[in-house]
C-alpha cells in the first residue's frame, strides 16, 4: 500500500507550534474545558465529581447509548443503532473508505477537498476521477461533468460539504441531482459534513437523509469547537452500519469514556454552542471581508457562514515560499494552497479568536507590502 503525504496535516504538524497568529485552522475558536462544562451552569468540580467514580475501562465500544441518541437526533432518518463513534471525522472517513473501496473500484471525488477523500481510495487500488470545483463558478462543481464522469461500475462518490478549503456549500437541489445520478448506478455517496453553515437560511440536509446509500461523517471538531475531544461518527442506514462494524474492529476499539461523557455534554448543549459560534462566524467574516476589500493583492469568494476560507494571492513567488516567509517574519500561519493542489491560494481560518484574526490580518497586510 502506497499513499501520498497528507499535505495539510504535514504542513500544520511542522509549523503550527511556531505561529504567533494561527489563522490556518478551520475550527471555530476552541472552547476551554471550563467553558464546555459551564454551558449549562455546571462547574468543573461538580462535573468531575460525578465522573470520578467512572471506571476507565473500554466503556461503550460504539459510543454510549446517550451519545448515539444525541447524534441520531441531528438527522431525520438515522436510528441510534446506525451511529458509530469514531476517532474524529478522519476516523469516520477512514472507516467508510476502508469498508467500501476495493482494488479496481471506480471512485469520484470532489476536488480540491479534504485529501483523505481521494488519496485513501487511490491507496486501496481504486481508480479515482476528480469532479472539479471552479473558482469561476463560485467554487462549485458542474453537474454536467459528473454526468460524464459517472460510470456503470462507479462504486462511490466522495464529497465534502461544506468544502474544505473554500467554504462552499452544495445546496439541496444539487445534492438531489447527485443522488439521482448515484442511484442509477447503485453507487454510495460519502459526505464529510464537518463544516455546518451557521446561517439558518443556509440549512442543508445531510446526505444520509436524502439517499438510502448515503453516508454522513461528522465530528465535534469544527462547528462545535471541540477538536481536542477527537470524537466523530458515521451516520448511515442500519445495513451500512452493520457492514462498517466489521471494519471498525480493525481501526479502533473505542473512544475514551471521559471523551464520550464530554461529547454527550456538548451535544446536549449544542444549541448554546451554535449560538456562540454564530456570533464568532458573523463577526469574523465581516472583519475578513472588510480586510479583503482593502487589500489589492487579495481576493476571496466568501464562504457560506462556515469556518474556512480560501484567499487568492496576487504574488510573484511560490505560495509555499510566501507562507513560510510570512510565518518566519511575521508569525502568521496560513496553509499554502499547493497543499490542496491549488497554487496562488491559501487557506485562512478566519474563525480563530477574533483578536488573533485581527492581529494576524494586520501582520499579513504589512507582509504583503513587500510585493508592492
LOSE-660536 format. One record per residue (C-alpha): residue in one letter; x, y, z. Coordinates in nm, 2 decimals. Layout:
N
["A",[X,Y,Z]]
...
This chain:
372
["X",[0.00,0.00,0.00]]
["X",[0.14,0.34,-0.10]]
["X",[-0.02,0.67,-0.01]]
["X",[0.07,1.03,-0.08]]
["X",[0.18,1.25,0.21]]
["X",[-0.11,1.43,0.37]]
["X",[-0.04,1.79,0.25]]
["X",[-0.24,1.99,0.50]]
["X",[-0.16,1.78,0.81]]
["X",[0.21,1.76,0.72]]
["X",[0.23,2.14,0.69]]
["X",[0.04,2.20,1.02]]
["X",[0.24,1.93,1.21]]
["X",[0.56,2.10,1.11]]
["X",[0.47,2.47,1.16]]
["X",[0.17,2.54,1.38]]
["X",[0.36,2.55,1.70]]
["X",[0.58,2.83,1.57]]
["X",[0.28,3.05,1.50]]
["X",[0.22,3.37,1.69]]
["X",[-0.10,3.42,1.50]]
["X",[-0.25,3.09,1.39]]
["X",[-0.51,3.17,1.12]]
["X",[-0.46,2.85,0.93]]
["X",[-0.70,2.62,1.12]]
["X",[-1.06,2.55,1.02]]
["X",[-1.22,2.50,1.36]]
["X",[-1.43,2.77,1.52]]
["X",[-1.24,2.91,1.82]]
["X",[-1.20,2.62,2.05]]
["X",[-1.38,2.60,2.38]]
["X",[-1.19,2.55,2.70]]
["X",[-1.29,2.26,2.92]]
["X",[-1.43,2.51,3.17]]
["X",[-1.64,2.68,2.90]]
["X",[-1.77,2.35,2.77]]
["X",[-1.87,2.22,3.11]]
["X",[-2.02,2.55,3.21]]
["X",[-2.26,2.57,2.92]]
["X",[-2.55,2.45,3.13]]
["X",[-2.43,2.61,3.46]]
["X",[-2.23,2.31,3.57]]
["X",[-1.89,2.36,3.73]]
["X",[-1.56,2.17,3.67]]
["X",[-1.59,2.04,4.03]]
["X",[-1.95,1.91,4.00]]
["X",[-1.89,1.76,3.66]]
["X",[-1.58,1.57,3.75]]
["X",[-1.71,1.47,4.09]]
["X",[-1.99,1.29,3.90]]
["X",[-1.72,1.14,3.67]]
["X",[-1.48,1.05,3.95]]
["X",[-1.63,0.71,4.01]]
["X",[-1.62,0.62,3.63]]
["X",[-1.42,0.31,3.57]]
["X",[-1.16,0.37,3.30]]
["X",[-1.23,0.06,3.10]]
["X",[-1.32,0.04,2.73]]
["X",[-1.66,0.18,2.80]]
["X",[-1.92,0.16,2.52]]
["X",[-1.74,0.03,2.22]]
["X",[-1.96,0.21,1.96]]
["X",[-2.03,0.51,2.18]]
["X",[-2.26,0.53,2.48]]
["X",[-2.64,0.50,2.43]]
["X",[-2.67,0.87,2.52]]
["X",[-2.41,0.96,2.26]]
["X",[-2.57,0.76,1.98]]
["X",[-2.91,0.90,2.07]]
["X",[-2.79,1.26,2.07]]
["X",[-2.61,1.21,1.73]]
["X",[-2.91,1.04,1.57]]
["X",[-3.12,1.35,1.66]]
["X",[-2.91,1.55,1.42]]
["X",[-3.07,1.36,1.14]]
["X",[-3.42,1.27,1.03]]
["X",[-3.37,0.92,0.92]]
["X",[-3.09,0.78,1.13]]
["X",[-3.15,0.54,1.42]]
["X",[-2.92,0.54,1.72]]
["X",[-2.81,0.18,1.62]]
["X",[-2.68,0.32,1.29]]
["X",[-2.44,0.57,1.46]]
["X",[-2.09,0.45,1.51]]
["X",[-1.85,0.66,1.72]]
["X",[-1.50,0.72,1.57]]
["X",[-1.18,0.90,1.64]]
["X",[-1.28,1.23,1.48]]
["X",[-1.42,1.27,1.13]]
["X",[-1.08,1.15,0.99]]
["X",[-1.15,0.82,1.16]]
["X",[-1.51,0.82,1.03]]
["X",[-1.39,0.88,0.67]]
["X",[-1.12,0.61,0.70]]
["X",[-1.37,0.36,0.83]]
["X",[-1.62,0.43,0.54]]
["X",[-1.35,0.42,0.28]]
["X",[-1.18,0.11,0.42]]
["X",[-1.51,-0.07,0.43]]
["X",[-1.63,0.02,0.09]]
["X",[-1.34,0.06,-0.15]]
["X",[-1.16,-0.23,-0.31]]
["X",[-0.88,-0.25,-0.57]]
["X",[-1.03,-0.19,-0.92]]
["X",[-1.33,0.01,-0.80]]
["X",[-1.42,0.34,-0.96]]
["X",[-1.45,0.64,-0.73]]
["X",[-1.54,1.00,-0.80]]
["X",[-1.41,1.27,-0.56]]
["X",[-1.48,1.64,-0.54]]
["X",[-1.15,1.82,-0.59]]
["X",[-1.00,2.01,-0.43]]
["X",[-1.13,1.90,-0.10]]
["X",[-1.01,1.70,0.21]]
["X",[-0.73,1.49,0.09]]
["X",[-0.85,1.17,0.26]]
["X",[-1.14,1.15,0.03]]
["X",[-0.94,1.09,-0.28]]
["X",[-0.59,0.96,-0.17]]
["X",[-0.72,0.68,0.06]]
["X",[-0.92,0.53,-0.23]]
["X",[-0.62,0.56,-0.46]]
["X",[-0.41,0.38,-0.19]]
["X",[-0.66,0.10,-0.18]]
["X",[-0.62,0.04,-0.56]]
["X",[-0.93,0.23,-0.68]]
["X",[-0.93,0.45,-0.99]]
["X",[-1.02,0.80,-0.88]]
["X",[-1.16,1.06,-1.11]]
["X",[-1.18,1.42,-0.99]]
["X",[-1.50,1.62,-1.00]]
["X",[-1.35,1.97,-1.01]]
["X",[-1.48,2.28,-0.84]]
["X",[-1.42,2.61,-1.02]]
["X",[-1.33,2.95,-0.88]]
["X",[-1.50,3.10,-1.18]]
["X",[-1.82,2.92,-1.07]]
["X",[-1.81,3.03,-0.70]]
["X",[-1.60,2.72,-0.62]]
["X",[-1.89,2.50,-0.72]]
["X",[-1.87,2.19,-0.95]]
["X",[-2.07,2.15,-1.27]]
["X",[-2.33,1.87,-1.27]]
["X",[-2.27,1.81,-1.64]]
["X",[-1.92,1.70,-1.56]]
["X",[-2.04,1.45,-1.30]]
["X",[-2.27,1.30,-1.56]]
["X",[-1.97,1.25,-1.79]]
["X",[-1.75,1.10,-1.50]]
["X",[-2.00,0.85,-1.36]]
["X",[-1.98,0.50,-1.50]]
["X",[-2.19,0.19,-1.46]]
["X",[-1.93,0.05,-1.22]]
["X",[-1.89,0.36,-1.01]]
["X",[-1.87,0.24,-0.65]]
["X",[-1.86,0.56,-0.45]]
["X",[-1.88,0.94,-0.48]]
["X",[-1.69,1.14,-0.22]]
["X",[-1.80,1.49,-0.13]]
["X",[-1.71,1.75,0.13]]
["X",[-2.00,1.98,0.23]]
["X",[-1.92,2.25,0.31]]
["X",[-1.60,2.23,0.11]]
["X",[-1.26,2.24,0.27]]
["X",[-1.08,2.47,0.20]]
["X",[-1.32,2.70,0.02]]
["X",[-1.62,2.70,0.25]]
["X",[-1.86,2.65,-0.05]]
["X",[-2.19,2.47,0.01]]
["X",[-2.35,2.22,-0.22]]
["X",[-2.72,2.31,-0.18]]
["X",[-3.01,2.07,-0.15]]
["X",[-3.11,2.09,-0.52]]
["X",[-2.76,2.00,-0.63]]
["X",[-2.73,1.72,-0.38]]
["X",[-3.06,1.57,-0.51]]
["X",[-2.92,1.58,-0.86]]
["X",[-2.61,1.39,-0.74]]
["X",[-2.83,1.14,-0.56]]
["X",[-3.03,1.08,-0.88]]
["X",[-2.71,1.00,-1.07]]
["X",[-2.57,0.78,-0.80]]
["X",[-2.89,0.58,-0.77]]
["X",[-2.89,0.50,-1.14]]
["X",[-2.56,0.30,-1.09]]
["X",[-2.62,0.20,-0.73]]
["X",[-2.32,0.40,-0.60]]
["X",[-2.26,0.50,-0.25]]
["X",[-2.22,0.87,-0.16]]
["X",[-1.99,0.96,0.13]]
["X",[-2.01,1.32,0.25]]
["X",[-1.78,1.47,0.51]]
["X",[-2.01,1.72,0.68]]
["X",[-1.78,1.86,0.95]]
["X",[-1.85,2.22,0.83]]
["X",[-2.20,2.32,0.90]]
["X",[-2.34,2.65,0.79]]
["X",[-2.43,2.86,1.08]]
["X",[-2.67,3.08,0.88]]
["X",[-3.02,2.94,0.94]]
["X",[-3.11,3.04,0.58]]
["X",[-2.84,2.80,0.45]]
["X",[-2.97,2.48,0.61]]
["X",[-2.85,2.19,0.40]]
["X",[-2.98,1.84,0.46]]
["X",[-2.73,1.56,0.53]]
["X",[-2.68,1.31,0.26]]
["X",[-2.79,1.02,0.48]]
["X",[-3.14,1.19,0.49]]
["X",[-3.15,1.22,0.11]]
["X",[-3.03,0.88,0.00]]
["X",[-3.05,0.52,0.12]]
["X",[-2.68,0.46,0.03]]
["X",[-2.57,0.80,0.17]]
["X",[-2.31,0.81,0.45]]
["X",[-2.26,1.12,0.66]]
["X",[-1.94,1.17,0.86]]
["X",[-1.90,1.44,1.11]]
["X",[-1.73,1.53,1.44]]
["X",[-1.72,1.78,1.72]]
["X",[-1.40,1.94,1.58]]
["X",[-1.52,2.22,1.36]]
["X",[-1.87,2.36,1.40]]
["X",[-1.88,2.25,1.77]]
["X",[-1.53,2.39,1.86]]
["X",[-1.40,2.08,2.03]]
["X",[-1.12,1.93,1.81]]
["X",[-0.94,1.82,2.13]]
["X",[-1.21,1.56,2.21]]
["X",[-1.13,1.36,1.90]]
["X",[-1.49,1.23,1.88]]
["X",[-1.66,1.18,1.55]]
["X",[-1.91,0.94,1.39]]
["X",[-2.06,0.78,1.09]]
["X",[-2.44,0.81,1.03]]
["X",[-2.59,0.57,0.78]]
["X",[-2.86,0.31,0.72]]
["X",[-2.87,0.02,0.96]]
["X",[-2.74,-0.21,0.68]]
["X",[-2.44,0.01,0.60]]
["X",[-2.36,0.04,0.98]]
["X",[-2.37,-0.34,1.00]]
["X",[-2.11,-0.36,0.72]]
["X",[-1.89,-0.09,0.89]]
["X",[-1.89,-0.27,1.22]]
["X",[-1.66,-0.55,1.09]]
["X",[-1.41,-0.30,0.96]]
["X",[-1.44,-0.07,1.26]]
["X",[-1.30,-0.35,1.48]]
["X",[-0.97,-0.31,1.28]]
["X",[-0.95,0.06,1.31]]
["X",[-1.04,0.14,1.66]]
["X",[-1.18,-0.02,1.98]]
["X",[-1.35,0.28,2.14]]
["X",[-1.31,0.64,2.23]]
["X",[-1.22,0.72,2.59]]
["X",[-1.50,0.71,2.84]]
["X",[-1.43,1.07,2.95]]
["X",[-1.43,1.19,2.59]]
["X",[-1.77,1.02,2.54]]
["X",[-1.91,1.19,2.85]]
["X",[-1.78,1.53,2.74]]
["X",[-1.92,1.47,2.39]]
["X",[-2.26,1.39,2.53]]
["X",[-2.25,1.71,2.74]]
["X",[-2.16,1.91,2.43]]
["X",[-2.43,1.76,2.22]]
["X",[-2.70,1.81,2.49]]
["X",[-2.59,2.18,2.49]]
["X",[-2.54,2.21,2.12]]
["X",[-2.78,2.50,2.08]]
["X",[-2.57,2.71,2.32]]
["X",[-2.25,2.62,2.13]]
["X",[-2.41,2.71,1.79]]
["X",[-2.54,3.03,1.93]]
["X",[-2.19,3.13,2.05]]
["X",[-2.04,3.02,1.72]]
["X",[-2.29,3.21,1.50]]
["X",[-2.16,3.53,1.66]]
["X",[-1.80,3.44,1.60]]
["X",[-1.86,3.35,1.24]]
["X",[-2.06,3.66,1.17]]
["X",[-1.82,3.89,1.34]]
["X",[-1.51,3.74,1.20]]
["X",[-1.64,3.70,0.85]]
["X",[-1.73,4.07,0.84]]
["X",[-1.37,4.15,0.96]]
["X",[-1.23,3.93,0.69]]
["X",[-1.45,4.07,0.41]]
["X",[-1.36,4.43,0.51]]
["X",[-0.99,4.34,0.51]]
["X",[-1.01,4.17,0.17]]
["X",[-1.18,4.48,0.02]]
["X",[-0.88,4.69,0.13]]
["X",[-0.61,4.45,0.00]]
["X",[-0.53,4.49,-0.37]]
["X",[-0.33,4.16,-0.38]]
["X",[-0.60,3.95,-0.22]]
["X",[-0.94,3.83,-0.35]]
["X",[-1.19,3.59,-0.19]]
["X",[-1.51,3.41,-0.28]]
["X",[-1.68,3.45,0.06]]
["X",[-1.75,3.12,0.24]]
["X",[-2.11,3.04,0.33]]
["X",[-2.10,3.10,0.71]]
["X",[-1.87,2.81,0.77]]
["X",[-1.53,2.83,0.93]]
["X",[-1.28,2.80,0.64]]
["X",[-1.19,3.04,0.36]]
["X",[-0.96,3.03,0.06]]
["X",[-0.80,3.35,-0.03]]
["X",[-0.63,3.41,-0.37]]
["X",[-0.30,3.59,-0.36]]
["X",[-0.15,3.81,-0.64]]
["X",[0.21,3.75,-0.55]]
["X",[0.53,3.69,-0.77]]
["X",[0.66,3.39,-0.57]]
["X",[0.55,3.04,-0.50]]
["X",[0.28,3.03,-0.24]]
["X",[0.45,2.79,-0.01]]
["X",[0.76,3.01,0.00]]
["X",[0.53,3.31,0.07]]
["X",[0.36,3.13,0.36]]
["X",[0.69,3.02,0.51]]
["X",[0.84,3.36,0.49]]
["X",[0.52,3.51,0.64]]
["X",[0.55,3.27,0.93]]
["X",[0.92,3.33,0.99]]
["X",[0.89,3.71,0.96]]
["X",[0.55,3.79,1.10]]
["X",[0.45,3.49,1.30]]
["X",[0.13,3.44,1.08]]
["X",[0.03,3.09,0.98]]
["X",[-0.17,3.01,0.67]]
["X",[-0.20,2.68,0.48]]
["X",[-0.05,2.73,0.13]]
["X",[-0.29,2.64,-0.15]]
["X",[-0.05,2.39,-0.31]]
["X",[-0.13,2.16,-0.02]]
["X",[-0.47,2.15,-0.19]]
["X",[-0.32,2.13,-0.53]]
["X",[-0.43,2.49,-0.59]]
["X",[-0.13,2.73,-0.62]]
["X",[-0.15,3.10,-0.55]]
["X",[-0.42,3.05,-0.29]]
["X",[-0.41,2.99,0.09]]
["X",[-0.65,2.86,0.35]]
["X",[-0.73,3.13,0.60]]
["X",[-0.91,3.01,0.91]]
["X",[-1.10,3.32,0.99]]
["X",[-1.28,3.17,1.29]]
["X",[-0.98,3.19,1.52]]
["X",[-1.03,3.40,1.83]]
["X",[-1.13,3.75,1.70]]
["X",[-0.82,3.92,1.85]]
["X",[-0.59,3.66,1.68]]
["X",[-0.77,3.72,1.35]]
["X",[-0.74,4.10,1.37]]
["X",[-0.37,4.08,1.46]]
["X",[-0.29,3.82,1.20]]
["X",[-0.46,4.01,0.92]]
["X",[-0.27,4.33,1.03]]
["X",[0.07,4.15,1.01]]
["X",[-0.03,3.98,0.68]]
["X",[-0.11,4.33,0.53]]
["X",[0.24,4.45,0.64]]
["X",[0.40,4.15,0.48]]
["X",[0.21,4.20,0.16]]
["X",[0.36,4.54,0.12]]
["X",[0.69,4.37,0.04]]
["X",[0.55,4.29,-0.30]]
["X",[0.42,4.64,-0.39]]
